[in-house]
Amino acid sequence: MTNKFTTAKEIAKKYELSYQTINRYSDTGLLNVAFKKGNVRYYDRLHIQRRLSQISRMTREGYSLALIRKKLLGI
């Protein structure tokens, strides 16, 4: 796999988040899965860095995940 993509396990380890958190973010539309291979989800590394920073900031400000999703999607 190229360095452009990363897995949920790698994201969890690098950003000190639980695997379940990464899956929740994916399932609620906060993180976009680039593609799946078997049961493994792959994410674009550049997108992940930027998006997790935004989610972290808004979470600290007290926003719910549903509201964060709306803000990120421009709804």
C-alpha positions as CSV (number, residue, x, y, z in Angstrom):
1,M,0.0,0.0,0.0
2,T,1.3,3.5,-0.8
3,N,1.9,6.1,1.9
4,K,-1.1,8.0,0.7
5,F,-3.5,5.7,2.6
6,T,-3.8,4.5,6.1
7,T,-6.0,2.1,8.1
8,A,-8.2,2.7,11.1
9,K,-5.8,0.8,13.3
10,E,-2.9,3.0,12.2
11,I,-5.0,6.2,12.7
12,A,-6.0,5.0,16.2
13,K,-2.4,4.4,17.2
14,K,-1.0,7.6,15.7
15,Y,-3.6,9.9,17.1
16,E,-4.2,8.0,20.3
17,L,-7.9,7.4,19.6
18,S,-9.7,4.1,20.1
19,Y,-10.5,1.9,17.1
20,Q,-14.2,2.3,18.0
21,T,-13.9,6.1,17.8
22,I,-12.5,5.9,14.3
23,N,-15.3,3.5,13.3
24,R,-17.9,5.8,14.9
25,Y,-16.5,8.8,13.0
26,S,-16.6,6.8,9.7
27,D,-20.1,5.5,10.4
28,T,-21.4,9.0,11.1
29,G,-19.8,10.5,8.0
30,L,-17.1,12.5,9.8
31,L,-14.3,10.5,8.2
32,N,-14.5,9.4,4.5
33,V,-13.3,5.9,3.7
34,A,-11.3,6.1,0.5
35,F,-11.8,2.4,-0.2
36,K,-12.2,-1.0,1.4
37,K,-10.2,-4.1,0.9
38,G,-11.9,-7.0,2.6
39,N,-12.9,-5.8,6.1
40,V,-10.2,-3.1,6.2
41,R,-11.1,0.5,5.6
42,Y,-8.5,2.8,4.0
43,Y,-8.4,6.5,4.5
44,D,-6.5,9.3,2.7
45,R,-3.7,10.4,5.1
46,L,-4.0,14.1,4.3
47,H,-7.8,14.2,4.7
48,I,-7.4,12.4,8.1
49,Q,-5.0,14.9,9.5
50,R,-7.1,17.9,8.6
51,R,-10.4,16.3,9.6
52,L,-9.3,15.0,13.0
53,S,-7.9,18.4,13.8
54,Q,-11.3,20.0,13.0
55,I,-13.2,17.3,14.9
56,S,-10.9,17.8,17.9
57,R,-11.3,21.5,18.0
58,M,-15.1,21.4,17.7
59,T,-15.4,18.7,20.3
60,R,-13.3,20.8,22.8
61,E,-15.8,23.7,22.0
62,G,-18.6,21.4,23.1
63,Y,-20.3,20.5,19.8
64,S,-22.0,17.1,19.4
65,L,-20.9,14.7,16.7
66,A,-24.1,15.4,14.8
67,L,-23.6,19.1,14.9
68,I,-19.9,18.7,13.9
69,R,-21.0,16.6,10.9
70,K,-23.4,19.4,9.8
71,K,-20.8,22.1,10.2
72,L,-18.2,20.1,8.2
73,L,-20.7,19.3,5.5
74,G,-21.9,22.9,5.4
75,I,-25.5,22.0,6.2
